């Protein structure tokens, strides 16, 4: 082979039967897609090639991705394109609120690309989206999934907390040992501190974080991440199987079995999380609306137990 010949990436491993999903079809799916196009909104469902897009969009549930569709980082697991993003769309917050109203959402998840190019990392856009949702669909509960705002002032987190989303999610993604290769632009303990800060500033906001498995992590490393999350006061843990988007991304080291996910979930519940969602197809915003109801019920039950033993 000459130096000019392209190198063909090795074929990706075959997915086991337990993580195969149906192709997205149907009228409701098409209507959700057309609404996002009409309002010029990106979704993490499409950009990150989520395997649950067919199920969620058929139910008219979509996770809106604000601040454009281009990320300033290049994480080894993520399918969102990287490069220099466009200017912030000032009409985006109202478009998000209009989408929530038209879809009749009781619960909405709003995430974003990393915007290291912005002085506040895009924090003010999250605030404006929350405010637009409160005005337009006051009955909709709001879950945000933010970047880490690394190297930004503490005010970036503070202004979002002051806007009072119902759930603040930031994913740790993997174990500390794998950060240099999987999340080279991020720092594990910076992400932990972010979630700890949210809980310190407003204990009533539910905090949530997720990890992928199948990247080569050891089970005891995952258990330690759970302990770190609980030390930071995180309420809700999600765990799902990493799936390699393309041949250029990090390889799948292991397809974790449903039985192993059940074992992880049992350990996490024993460590004191209010809620745990762990399965091969679990993603941060998968069944988020139903999970929010479970979170509220779990907190109510916990407060009742504490009152009974006081």
Secondary structure, 3 states (H helix, E strand, C coil): CCCCCCCCCCCCCCCCHHHCCCCCCCHHHHHHHHHHHHCCCEEHHHHCCCCCHHHHHHCCCCEEEECCCCECCCCCCCCCCECCCCCCCCCHHHHHHHHHHHHCCCEEEEEECCCCCCCCCCHHHHHHHHHHHHHHCCCCEEEEECCCCCCCCCHHHHHHHHCCCCEEECCCECCHHHHHHHCCCCCHHHHHHHHHHHHHHCCCCEEEEEEEECCCCCHHHHHHHHHHHHHCCCCEEEEEECCCCCCCCCCCCCCCCHHHHHHHHHHHHHCCCCEEEECCCCCCCCCHHHHHHHHHHHHHHHHHHHHHHC
